[in-house]
Amino acid sequence: MKNKGWKRILYYIVVALLLLVMMFPFFWITVTSFKPSEEIFGSTALRVFAVHPTLDNYRTVIDKGILNSVKNSLIVSLSTTAYVVAVSSLSAYVLARCRFRGKTFLMSLILGISMFPQMIIVGPIFNMFYKLNLLNSYGVTFAYSSITLPAAVWIMVAHFKRIPVSLEEAAHIDGCSMWQTLWRVIFPVALPGVFTTAIMTFIASWNEYLLTFTLNADKAFQTVPVAINALRTQFSILWGEITAATVIVIVPTLIIVLLFQKQIVSGMMAGAVKE
């Protein structure tokens, strides 16, 4: 019994240390965002809390348009999430239920596409957007789907395979058409997978940098990763403004993850177990 007690205490200590290590960067970014520039460097750089706390960093990044960049990121990320979830759900259902020649090759191809380095696809995508007159617009949503859709299809396939075929057969016996079965029976059962796919797609779109930097040179359409990267001068990096902008940017994703954490965990666990 004593050994079990010490093991439990040791377990909690290790977990607490791991949480401390993971949370420390966010804590340090937050406290740094309230420091004036003279306290970020020099002899006071390692001081945890500012001697003269200020909101100037937040005022400056707001004046520079960080809120507009947050708006752009929300529009692009939510649009990409809706588009990817819809397409991946239909595609994954076909791949999970239908048998056809070349299915294994198609699944391997989808997985292979997800492994392409972004630098390979940026050039062709830029040329396509230029010809379609989609540069400097929210059309970057379609470019985002090229890097998020393959993984979304794989996640949804795993969840659809777990749903018993007998549910669809029962729905057909009760008079449901194929679409009614899909929307009223299959999708409600697959909601954990849909939530997981949606959250992962949203986070990937929110953090995407290279595509929006290449396709949206206009500041009016830049997303938050590009806006934060622009917080520098020719000879220095504006760390106070960067930390303030980072805190502002983290808030939406943090709220979403906290609201849907149960769905994310249940969706990931459901897709990991094969029955």
C-alpha positions, -999 to 999 in steps of 0.1 A, spaced: 0 0 0 28 24 9 45 17 -25 12 25 -43 10 57 -24 45 68 -33 39 58 -69 8 79 -70 26 109 -55 55 105 -80 29 103 -108 13 136 -98 47 152 -95 57 141 -130 24 153 -144 27 187 -126 62 191 -140 51 183 -175 22 207 -173 46 234 -160 70 229 -189 41 230 -214 24 260 -199 56 281 -192 59 295 -228 24 308 -227 28 322 -193 61 340 -203 45 354 -235 16 368 -215 37 385 -188 61 398 -215 32 414 -234 27 438 -205 64 449 -203 77 480 -219 105 474 -243 133 485 -219 123 458 -195 123 430 -221 160 433 -226 190 439 -203 193 433 -166 155 431 -161 149 406 -189 145 377 -165 122 395 -141 89 377 -142 65 406 -138 70 441 -152 81 469 -128 61 494 -149 33 473 -166 18 488 -197 -8 482 -224 11 501 -250 20 468 -268 -17 459 -272 -26 494 -283 2 494 -309 -7 460 -325 -44 470 -325 -35 502 -343 -15 481 -368 -45 461 -377 -42 428 -358 -79 427 -352 -85 428 -390 -60 399 -394 -79 380 -367 -111 386 -386 -95 374 -418 -82 343 -401 -116 335 -387 -133 339 -421 -107 317 -439 -105 291 -411 -142 287 -407 -148 286 -444 -121 260 -449 -134 239 -420 -170 239 -434 -158 231 -469 -133 204 -458 -158 187 -434 -185 185 -461 -162 172 -488 -142 148 -465 -174 134 -450 -189 125 -484 -156 112 -498 -148 91 -467 -183 76 -467 -178 63 -502 -143 50 -494 -155 33 -462 -187 17 -477 -181 11 -514 -159 -16 -530 -142 -7 -563 -111 -15 -581 -82 8 -572 -96 17 -538 -63 8 -519 -43 28 -545 -66 58 -540 -62 57 -503 -25 55 -506 -25 84 -530 -45 105 -506 -21 97 -478 9 105 -501 -6 138 -511 -8 148 -475 30 143 -472 39 167 -500 61 196 -488 42 228 -492 70 244 -512 62 219 -540 26 230 -543 30 267 -537 42 275 -573 14 257 -591 -13 270 -567 0 306 -572 -1 302 -610 -36 288 -608 -48 316 -585 -32 342 -607 -50 329 -638 -83 327 -620 -79 362 -605 -81 349 -569 -50 365 -555 -56 388 -525 -90 374 -517 -106 349 -494 -102 323 -521 -72 312 -502 -97 289 -486 -94 265 -516 -57 265 -512 -59 256 -476 -81 226 -484 -52 211 -504 -32 206 -472 -61 198 -448 -84 176 -469 -63 144 -472 -59 141 -434 -96 149 -429 -106 121 -453 -84 96 -434 -99 106 -401 -135 103 -414 -128 70 -430 -117 55 -397 -150 67 -381 -173 55 -408 -158 21 -408 -167 18 -371 -204 23 -379 -223 -10 -383 -238 -16 -418 -268 -30 -400 -278 6 -391 -281 15 -428 -299 -17 -436 -325 -9 -409 -329 26 -422 -335 13 -457 -361 -12 -444 -379 17 -427 -381 35 -460 -352 60 -459 -335 69 -491 -297 69 -494 -295 107 -485 -319 104 -456 -299 75 -443 -267 95 -446 -280 126 -429 -303 112 -403 -285 80 -393 -248 79 -403 -237 115 -397 -253 118 -362 -234 86 -352 -202 99 -367 -204 133 -349 -173 126 -328 -153 122 -360 -168 152 -375 -159 173 -345 -123 160 -345 -119 167 -382 -134 202 -378 -112 212 -349 -80 198 -365 -88 215 -398 -96 248 -381 -63 248 -361 -43 239 -392 -59 267 -412 -55 292 -383 -18 285 -382 -11 283 -419 15 308 -430 32 300 -463 1 299 -485 -15 331 -473 19 349 -474 23 339 -510 -13 344 -522 -24 374 -502 2 401 -504 -24 427 -497 -24 436 -460 -62 438 -460 -64 401 -465 -34 389 -444 -41 364 -416 -26 365 -382 6 344 -388 16 368 -416 6 399 -395 27 387 -365 57 380 -388 55 416 -400 61 430 -365 97 438 -371 119 466 -384 150 464 -406 173 459 -376 152 445 -348 122 423 -338 94 440 -318 91 414 -291 67 434 -270 43 437 -299 47 401 -310 39 388 -276 8 411 -273 -4 400 -308 2 363 -299 -20 366 -268 -47 382 -289 -44 354 -315 -44 325 -290 -77 335 -274 -101 323 -302 -84 289 -306 -82 285 -269 -119 292 -265 -128 267 -292 -106 239 -278 -120 244 -243 -156 244 -255 -151 212 -276 -124 194 -257 -147 165 -248 -157 160 -284 -121 162 -296 -110 135 -271 -139 112 -277 -135 116 -315 -98 108 -314 -103 78 -291 -132 65 -312 -111 66 -344 -82 49 -327 -101 18 -316 -110 -8 -342 -140 -30 -335 
